[in-house]
Amino acid sequence: MRQIQLSNPGGLENLLLCEADIPKPNSNEVVIKIAASSLNYHDLMVALGLIPTDDKRVPLSDAAGEIIEIGSDVTQWKIGDQVMSVCFPNWQSGPPKYELLSFIGDNQDGYAAENIAIPANAITRIPKNLNLKEAATLPCAGLTAWRALVDEGKLKSGETVLVQGTGGVSIFALQLAKSMGAKVIATSSSEEKLEKLKALGADELINYKETPQWGKEVLAKTNNEGVDHVIEVGGGGTFGESVRATKLGGHIALIGVLSGPAVSEIILPRIFLKQIRLSGIAMANQESQIAMIEYLEKTDIKPVISDSFDLAKLADAFQHQIDNKHFGKISITMD
């Protein structure tokens, strides 16, 4: 079977296409024939060597596929079942604990392969109304947006959500928020992408390149109240404006650091004077993923996939991500 291995010290030129044997399952494992994966920012950091990992690590943390072999002790799955990954295979339920947060595609081999053997309790079924390629976009980005808005945010109909940019988490958050009756304000530096956000249901649009202090524009669009929830994926470069845009008693879900980790101004007084609640979000547990799947089956939400690359072109896919040419998710297919 084909497999991508990352040689140290990392870098796109060190993503090497290899041949490997199809794995055999241990008694508690299943073998999955992977149909598709998708790219996340964390995967990019691993590929570039910015997140250290073992030499010849198999990257990628999302996948969906079909079970082709079952270990002798496995009873909950059968051959032919369509399943999808969970990013933290050991985090089944409850709050996060350090010993549970072994991240696949980083601490252990991931899904840049045509087949994988994995513990039977480290996967879930896919939503019945999605195909494998669509399901492969959910375990990281979809679940992160779900936890931000539902588990931590307790989103209610009629509330207002601000999403930043057009990456996978932001697009999922927009779709989830609209399906739950919320109003969405979306930002982007591209007029073309803003139009796509509008087509997905965004109620208000802000070009942050033309309006660097876009927090003030958010206030203007909300009668000077601010939004109930911010999906903060930018990090240090956007956090100040996110605080400005958040209403009294509002919620900021801290998810990414796309613009860097450092905050350029002292904004702590604003946070406590506005009594803002901050949630650090890094995916969620398997119990939450199952709840997301059950919800998605009641909606017509379809993951937005703008580009697809064959496994052999993984480096090209990452370069496409670096160049910010995508809208939503980038799919990696194994067929």
CORWO-V52763 format. One record per residue. RES is the residue in one small letter. NEAR is the number of other C-alpha atoms within 12 Angstrom. Layout:
BEGIN
res = (RES & RES)
near = (NEAR & NEAR)
END
This chain:
BEGIN
res = (m & r & q & i & q & l & s & n & p & g & g & l & e & n & l & l & l & c & e & a & d & i & p & k & p & n & s & n & e & v & v & i & k & i & a & a & s & s & l & n & y & h & d & l & m & v & a & l & g & l & i & p & t & d & d & k & r & v & p & l & s & d & a & a & g & e & i & i & e & i & g & s & d & v & t & q & w & k & i & g & d & q & v & m & s & v & c & f & p & n & w & q & s & g & p & p & k & y & e & l & l & s & f & i & g & d & n & q & d & g & y & a & a & e & n & i & a & i & p & a & n & a & i & t & r & i & p & k & n & l & n & l & k & e & a & a & t & l & p & c & a & g & l & t & a & w & r & a & l & v & d & e & g & k & l & k & s & g & e & t & v & l & v & q & g & t & g & g & v & s & i & f & a & l & q & l & a & k & s & m & g & a & k & v & i & a & t & s & s & s & e & e & k & l & e & k & l & k & a & l & g & a & d & e & l & i & n & y & k & e & t & p & q & w & g & k & e & v & l & a & k & t & n & n & e & g & v & d & h & v & i & e & v & g & g & g & g & t & f & g & e & s & v & r & a & t & k & l & g & g & h & i & a & l & i & g & v & l & s & g & p & a & v & s & e & i & i & l & p & r & i & f & l & k & q & i & r & l & s & g & i & a & m & a & n & q & e & s & q & i & a & m & i & e & y & l & e & k & t & d & i & k & p & v & i & s & d & s & f & d & l & a & k & l & a & d & a & f & q & h & q & i & d & n & k & h & f & g & k & i & s & i & t & m & d)
near = (21 & 27 & 34 & 38 & 39 & 39 & 26 & 24 & 22 & 29 & 25 & 32 & 22 & 25 & 35 & 29 & 28 & 22 & 16 & 17 & 14 & 20 & 24 & 22 & 24 & 19 & 18 & 22 & 29 & 39 & 39 & 40 & 38 & 43 & 36 & 42 & 47 & 54 & 51 & 41 & 34 & 33 & 45 & 35 & 30 & 41 & 47 & 27 & 27 & 18 & 24 & 26 & 30 & 22 & 24 & 30 & 37 & 40 & 51 & 49 & 45 & 51 & 51 & 48 & 40 & 36 & 35 & 28 & 31 & 31 & 26 & 18 & 18 & 22 & 16 & 22 & 29 & 23 & 20 & 17 & 28 & 34 & 45 & 48 & 50 & 48 & 46 & 39 & 36 & 30 & 29 & 24 & 21 & 14 & 20 & 20 & 15 & 11 & 13 & 22 & 25 & 24 & 36 & 36 & 43 & 35 & 28 & 29 & 33 & 42 & 47 & 52 & 46 & 38 & 38 & 43 & 35 & 39 & 32 & 35 & 28 & 36 & 42 & 40 & 39 & 35 & 35 & 23 & 22 & 28 & 24 & 35 & 38 & 40 & 46 & 50 & 49 & 55 & 51 & 46 & 48 & 48 & 44 & 44 & 47 & 46 & 38 & 44 & 48 & 30 & 27 & 31 & 33 & 22 & 32 & 22 & 19 & 17 & 29 & 40 & 50 & 52 & 52 & 52 & 42 & 43 & 44 & 43 & 46 & 45 & 50 & 45 & 53 & 49 & 40 & 42 & 43 & 35 & 28 & 27 & 20 & 28 & 34 & 43 & 48 & 49 & 48 & 35 & 23 & 23 & 20 & 18 & 29 & 30 & 23 & 26 & 38 & 26 & 19 & 32 & 27 & 38 & 30 & 30 & 35 & 36 & 27 & 29 & 16 & 15 & 17 & 20 & 24 & 33 & 34 & 26 & 31 & 41 & 28 & 19 & 24 & 25 & 13 & 17 & 23 & 36 & 43 & 43 & 47 & 53 & 55 & 44 & 40 & 35 & 28 & 25 & 25 & 39 & 40 & 30 & 36 & 46 & 48 & 36 & 44 & 45 & 35 & 24 & 23 & 35 & 38 & 45 & 45 & 37 & 42 & 37 & 24 & 28 & 19 & 15 & 17 & 17 & 20 & 16 & 15 & 13 & 20 & 18 & 14 & 23 & 26 & 17 & 17 & 25 & 19 & 30 & 26 & 29 & 27 & 26 & 32 & 32 & 43 & 43 & 38 & 35 & 28 & 33 & 41 & 30 & 25 & 38 & 29 & 20 & 24 & 30 & 19 & 18 & 21 & 16 & 30 & 31 & 39 & 37 & 29 & 28 & 24 & 32 & 29 & 28 & 38 & 27 & 25 & 41 & 32 & 26 & 34 & 40 & 23 & 24 & 35 & 23 & 11 & 25 & 21 & 30 & 33 & 39 & 42 & 46 & 43 & 43 & 35 & 32 & 20)
END
